[in-house]
Amino acid sequence: MKHILKFTFSLVVLFSIVGNAQDTISKYPQRYGLRVGVDLHRLTKSLYDNHYRGLEIVGDYRLSKKFYIAGEFGNEEKTVDDDRLNFTTKGNYLKIGFDYNAFENWLDMENMIYTGVRVGFSSFDHTLNSYKIFQAYPIAEGTYTNYYGENEITTSQKFSGLNATWIEIIGGIKAEIFNNLYLGFSVRLNYLTSDKKPSGFDNLYIPGFNRTYDGKFGAGFNYSLSYFIPIYKKKE
């Protein structure tokens, strides 16, 4: 009987300690604030790719324990040179939406494994630099050939006032590497909902959306480096 009472008392003490620890953890002050940074992928690509210039600012603001309002703003200038044509696209874009953090942090950790949604808007111009056509040459009466008949036409035709909207589904991570400094990575699946197409051309590349050669679907990714600016704390 003495051993049973001792064991029972030990269990009560243990559960009391665990309960107090859980209560302390659950009420640990959580920081709320703004996280702002840049996309390292676009920034570094501008340094080594002569056909590309781009910059993207990323940010999120914590609304609750799990939800963040988030977005990206950027500009791109990209020259595409393929087998048939050469064109340059230049424009700005904005993405706005939210992220849901599925990662259970311990105490003062603020890392993220998240999913999210964005609505994207882009305004841009195209400049058609050159294109290639086959020109038929007569080899006999009523007979033509296009062998050696490929001609490159140089032009500077511009298509202005274009725009597009799309939806993005996102998955990514953000990890604190130093105090308030976060390194992140995300992958994005895009679906084009609308776009204003120029007459006699097509929106083969849209700033913020990426290539459109596969129809309405696109994909992309980014590497972000951001800094967290704490504004207030709340116990949760």
Summary of the structure (lengths in Angstrom):
residues: 236
radius of gyration: 27.5
end to end distance: 42.2
largest distance: 117.7
contacts: 679
relative contact order: 0.19
helix: 14%
strand: 64%
